[in-house]
Amino acid sequence: MDEMKTDEELLAEIAADPEPKMTITDPALIKVYQALVETVRADKRLDEAVRDAREQGQTWQAIGEIIGMTRQGAMKKFAA
């Protein structure tokens, strides 16, 4: 039996190949899939922006305030 993939693994697959693995014909499901692809892309842009901000000397406190989370939460989410 195949092991269940994590959300991160599924999102990584979508980011690497945003074409659906199945044929989606229902307009409502097409919109859902398009929104998912946009979300993955936005998450990647946010990760890059946070990395750039850290490289330019911004604190986890400042980044967390912008994102709406604590310093610890931002560090946990974005630190490599």
C-alpha positions in Angstrom: 0.0 0.0 0.0 1.3 3.5 -0.9 2.1 5.7 2.1 0.0 8.8 2.5 1.8 11.9 1.4 2.0 15.0 3.7 0.6 18.3 2.7 4.1 19.6 2.1 4.9 16.7 -0.2 1.7 17.3 -2.2 2.3 21.0 -2.4 5.9 20.4 -3.6 4.6 18.2 -6.3 2.1 20.8 -7.4 4.8 23.5 -7.4 7.1 21.3 -9.5 4.4 20.4 -12.0 1.3 22.6 -11.8 -0.6 20.5 -14.4 -3.2 18.3 -12.8 -2.6 14.5 -12.8 -6.2 13.9 -13.7 -8.6 15.5 -16.1 -10.7 18.1 -14.4 -13.8 19.1 -16.3 -16.1 20.6 -13.6 -15.7 24.4 -13.6 -16.0 24.6 -9.8 -13.2 22.0 -9.4 -11.1 23.8 -12.0 -11.4 27.0 -9.9 -10.4 25.0 -6.7 -7.3 23.6 -8.5 -6.3 27.0 -9.9 -6.6 28.6 -6.4 -4.4 25.8 -5.0 -1.7 26.5 -7.6 -1.9 30.2 -6.8 -1.6 29.5 -3.1 1.5 27.3 -3.6 3.1 30.0 -5.7 2.3 32.7 -3.2 3.7 30.6 -0.4 7.0 30.2 -2.4 7.1 34.0 -2.9 6.5 34.6 0.8 9.3 32.1 1.7 11.7 34.0 -0.7 10.6 37.4 0.7 11.2 36.3 4.3 14.6 34.8 3.4 15.5 38.1 1.6 14.4 40.1 4.6 16.5 38.0 6.9 19.5 38.4 4.6 19.0 42.1 4.8 19.1 42.1 8.6 15.4 42.2 9.4 14.5 40.6 12.7 12.1 37.7 13.3 10.1 40.1 15.4 9.6 42.6 12.5 8.8 39.7 10.1 6.3 38.2 12.5 4.5 41.5 13.0 4.0 41.9 9.3 2.7 38.4 8.9 0.5 38.5 12.0 2.3 36.0 14.2 4.8 36.0 17.0 8.6 36.2 16.5 8.7 32.5 17.6 6.0 31.5 15.2 7.7 33.3 12.3 11.0 31.7 13.1 9.5 28.2 13.4 7.6 28.6 10.1 10.4 30.1 8.0 13.8 29.2 9.6 15.7 26.6 7.6 
